[in-house]
Amino acid sequence: MRIIEAGNRAALESALARDRAADRAFDRRVAAIVERVRRDGDAALFRFARRFDGVSPPLEVSADEIRAEAARAPADVRRAIRQAARHIARVARRQIPRRWDLRVAPGVSVEQRVEPLTRVGCYVPGGRFPLPSSLLMTAVPARVAGVREIVVACPRPEPSVMAAALEAGVTRLFRVGGAHAIAALAYGTDTVPRVDKIVGPGNRYVAAAKALVSADCAIDFYAGPTEIVIVAGSGRAEWIAADLVAQAEHDPEARSIFITWSGALAERVRAAVAQRAAGRAIVERSLAGHGVVIVTRTPGEAMAVANRLAPEHLVVDREALARGPVTAGALFIGAFTAQAAGDYATGSNHVLPTAGAGRARGGLSAADFVRVMSVQRVTRAGLALLAPTILPLARAEGLRAHAESVEVRLARSRPKRGNARRPAAEAGTRGDGTGWSPASVDK
């Protein structure tokens, strides 16, 4: 890892820049895969599954096979999966938005109704490593939210992934991955059902396919290469280095960044990283291409740089650094709050926004698996009360029919012309030009 000074603007800009160079040829390949599955269904899906995943139909893993394969996972792994699932579920239950009912004004009420999605698709990567934790992080919150059908796509579901599927209550599991799996979930085929939303991380093909189908099927967010930013002015260099290397082992494109206002700590961490990374090919490639130590003048400047990055994982060594504005997918505070703890065991979700998306949202949660709807109820008296607000605004926007849709409802309450007993409140036109007041309505 190289060390740069935050005051060196050119070096800092280069270190913070994300490679967003367009690869039109790649984009066309992904688009062609998605379009063929959308158009040809199973025929295209099976063809791509043979080519990219090395599997032939049937693609669906039966319930009996899931149980048999899950039993092959080591007992300690199965116990860990159960405990992790319990913690994830416990956190997820607190994340579900609450129903409420509010009386806005007399005769006007608004209810917030929360309903689970009907069917969701959870993508679980199966490339370099089996990832049962990613299945738990996507499927358990969906189950807690009340989703009836949880469909999982994983190109190589090993026994630990099968055990996680069993624990999470997965409805259907398909042995398929990549852009073709995303297309099948988004548009449906005879084999794979169409889902309401697709969640979960994946490689660049998966990320690009999710972006493509997002106009037709909801997704959680764009998930690019994983990233960690650690901000610390003291602490054990070996611990900091261990966290940086842990993130780098995911992918050669992973980003590991250490920000400090201590030049001495910067040197110790760089040395510890070099020692720990030696001989680990993926880690060495990741750190050589995307690893950096940034030395700032103050803790405040360190946090400003971190917030500018809006990283997926932000680790700080003290509570004081977390008191100001923080922009990140997830925040880890203190020397013992290892980022790996969040990956597996704290119950907080590890499916997090990357590539700066942390500016707008945090990680996946049970709230991602529900629809939050407003339900509105207005009585005749309530509509009359609202009319002096509705009618001038509708006319100001030039939407006469909007105003008329309210006036036609209130017209039946107006007395006939020539009625000598006409209430004073209904006489003439109001100064605001609406001609209506709450008193004009037959309650």
C-alpha positions, 0 to 999 in steps of 0.5 A, a space after each residue: 500500500 502506498 502512503 499519500 498526504 491529503 494535502 497532495 491534491 492530485 494524489 488524493 484525487 487519484 486515490 479517491 477516484 473510482 474507475 467509471 470508464 464505460 465498457 460498451 462491449 461489456 455492456 452490450 454482452 450483458 444486454 444481449 444475455 438479458 434480452 435473450 432470456 427475456 425473449 426466449 425464456 427457458 431456451 436461452 436460460 438453459 443455454 447460458 446455464 450450460 455455457 457459464 454455470 456448467 449445469 443442465 436442467 433441471 436447474 431447480 434444487 429439490 427440497 429433498 436435495 437441499 435437506 440432504 446437502 445441508 446435512 453434509 455441512 459440518 455441525 459447527 457451521 450449521 450451528 453458526 448458521 442458526 445463531 447468525 440467522 437468529 441475530 439477523 431476524 432479531 434486527 430485521 424485526 425492528 426494521 419493519 416500518 410500523 402501521 399508523 393512522 392519523 386524523 389530519 383534520 376533521 373528516 380527513 384521515 391518512 393511514 400508513 399500511 405496510 404489506 410484504 412483497 409477494 415474491 422476491 429473488 435473492 442472488 447469492 454469489 458462488 464464485 471464489 467462495 461459498 457464501 451462506 452468510 449472503 443467503 442469510 442476509 437476503 432471505 432472513 429479512 425477507 422472511 421476517 417481513 412476511 414475504 411468502 415466496 423467497 426464490 434464491 439463485 446461486 450458481 454453485 450452492 455448496 452444503 453450507 449454502 443449502 444449510 443456510 437456505 433451509 434455516 432461512 426458509 427459502 421457498 425455491 432454490 435454483 442452481 444458476 447465476 450471472 446475468 442470465 439468472 438476474 434476467 430470469 428472476 426479473 422477467 420469469 420463464 417457465 422454470 423460474 418465476 418472476 419476482 417483485 424485487 431482486 436483492 443481493 450482491 454479485 460480480 460485474 455481470 450481475 451488477 450490470 444486469 440488475 441495473 438493466 432490469 431495474 426499469 422492469 423489476 425493483 432492485 435493492 441497489 447497485 453493488 460493485 466491488 467491496 470497499 472498506 475505509 478505516 479512520 484511526 489515530 491510534 491502535 494496534 497496527 496489526 489489527 488495522 492491517 488485518 481488517 484491510 487485508 480481510 477486505 482485499 481478499 474478496 476480489 482484486 477490485 476490492 478497495 482498502 483505504 486507511 486514513 490517519 493523522 498519525 504519520 508513525 501509525 501510517 508507516 506501521 500499518 503499511 508494514 503490517 499489511 505488507 507482511 500479512 498480504 505476502 503470498 496471497 495473490 488476490 490480496 496483493 493484486 487488490 492492495 496494489 491496485 486499490 489500497 492506499 494510506 492517506 495521512 491527514 492533518 487532523 481527525 476532522 480532515 480524516 472524517 471529511 475524506 472518509 465522508 467524501 468516499 461514502 464507503 460501504 464499510 467505515 471503521 472508526 477507532 473512537 466514538 468522537 469520530 462518529 458524533 458528526 455527520 457520517 456518510 457510509 453504508 455501515 459504521 463500525 466503532 471501536 477496536 473490537 468492532 471488527 468488520 468481519 463481525 458485521 459480516 457474520 454475527 452482529 445481525 446487522 446486514 452485510 449487503 451494503 451500497 458501494 461506489 458512493 451509493 452510501 450517500 443516499 441509503 444504508 444497507 439492505 433491511 427488512 424495510 426493503 421487502 415491504 410496500 409502504 402505502 398511504 390509505 386516505 379517507 375523506 368524508 363530505 365534510 372533510 372534502 369541503 374543509 379541504 376545498 379552499 386548499 385544493 381548488 386554488 392550487 389546481 387552478 394555479 397549475 392549470 388543471 381545471 379537471 382536478 378542481 372540477 372533480 372536487 366541485 362535482 362532489 360538493 355541488 349536490 350539497 348546494 341549495 337550489 337557486 332561489 331558496 330564500 333559506 339559503 345559509 349566509 355562509 353559502 351566499 356568493 363566492 368566497 374571497 379566495 375564488 373557490 365558492 366553498 366553505 365547510 359550512 356549505 356542506 350537508 353534514 
